[in-house]
Amino acid sequence: MTLEKTGPTVLDPQIASHLPITELRARVAENFATTVAELVELVAIPGIAWEAFDAAQLERSAEAVAALVRSTGLDDVQILRVPKNDGGQGGPAVVARKLPAPGMPTVVLYAHHDVQPPGDSTLWNSEPFVAVEREGRLYGRGAADDKAGIMAHIASFRALTETLGEKLGIGITFFIEGEEEAGSPTFKDFLQEYRELLAGDVIVVADSANWQVGIPALTTSLRGLVDGTVEVRVTEHAVHSGMFGGPLLDAPTLLARLIATFHDDQGSVAVAGLHRGAEGDLDYPEEMFRADAAVLDGVKLAGRGSITSRLWSQPALSVIGMDIPSVDMSSNTLLPSARAKISMRVAPGQDPAAAMEALSAHVAANAPFGALATFTPGEAGQAFATDTTAAAARTALWAMGESWGVPAVETGMGGSIPFIADLKEIFPDAQILVTGVEDPDSRAHSANESLHLGDFEKAIVAQALLLAAVNGGALREHNAPSNG
């Protein structure tokens, strides 16, 4: 792997010289066995926010997180929720605060305690909700995504309070969401309802990944998302394929021809009017990408430019569902209609509404053989880009480099975290940092999800250093302080 950015990020020497770096490392190390044991206990709770699963387990998960936050010495710990549009209640979120000293900033620490369903249990090498350590990794559903994020927040705060004591003047707010894996349906309403409680100068979102094991990363860009449904209609009703086939093509065939127009011959998205960002500074070798993505031998990669630009700063379009008969239920019939669900990731800088319009226009302009082709818009989510010149981002990069002993890199993410746009809208002046404890082999959402324990400890140290630097004044030259 080649990294073009090799120079470390340097913290203001006046601040760095007063930070208890050695003491913070020691505190994290002393507490690490306890931290892992508490993570194991969290993994044992199958808190899933999907309606098909036991809501009592999600409540149990929130209570366990609240107890862990209280164990840090905070008394102001609440489990909060807001109503859903259907009349039900949103997922339980844990919120706790340490108020700042006068003139000091507040840092909000976000993670989520709900997890993905385990899926097919036969694909797991151990029980999904029984955390097991093997060869330096902790396996279990939520071990990485995102209960490790919760424990990184708790363990770093413990180390900070034990080291600094009364010298800790910054405000700290824990915000541990309970419905992220279900799409955060009440997230924006929650932010609006508890806006004053959740306000801060810096928001640390611990729900991303490092570049590789041993190489830390700050996620500085996220692609946005637009999706919708394409339908092709050719006849008023189904007809016999033997009697009418030949002059008339069926709807699935014409849908396939329409889908083929979404990409050019090299596999780049061919929808006109979409934004494409600049090339990045990281090289992702093809052999590494193929291994990480489990690409079969002989399958060629699509698109133009570096692999990182194709992942982070160019649009990507996928067909994620189709309504046509299954092979087992097929008959000799020319189907009158067929539908497909289209999901498109859009580059940072792209207006999602404009991307949705471009997708709709493309469908209308490429209806094959005069078929009736319609596009029904679905969800839209904003992309995100970090201001890497801002004090919080520079401090985070320094803290990661100091903890790991190698320069931190700035990475993008091909996926989207839609609630980041909500945070930015409700708290426009806050600096948002997207960090994480995962790596390319964590397999979040998949069977055998796991956490690299060595990097987990380094992530805790890095966050403790970040918070200590903010406490030492790392934001003062760039931001007007908030009293929370």
Order of alpha helices (4+ residues) and beta strands (2+ residues): alpha-alpha-alpha-beta-beta-beta-beta-beta-alpha-beta-alpha-alpha-beta-beta-beta-beta-alpha-alpha-alpha-alpha-beta-beta-beta-alpha-beta-beta-alpha-beta-alpha-beta-beta-alpha
